[in-house]
Amino acid sequence: MDLFRNKNGRVFYIEPAHKLKIDQNKLQNCRSNILNLVNVL
């Protein structure tokens, strides 16, 4: 559970699923980069 305060002091909640989706995208990018490196070598 991630709680953040914006500049007005209000607390808002970031969905874990959204965070997970970002992490999956990063993972996919890393995988692609590794495959590209292997192909170059």
Secondary structure, DSSP 8 states (H G I E B T S, - for coil): -EEEE-TTS-EEEE-HHHHHHHHHHHHHHHHHHHHHHHHH-
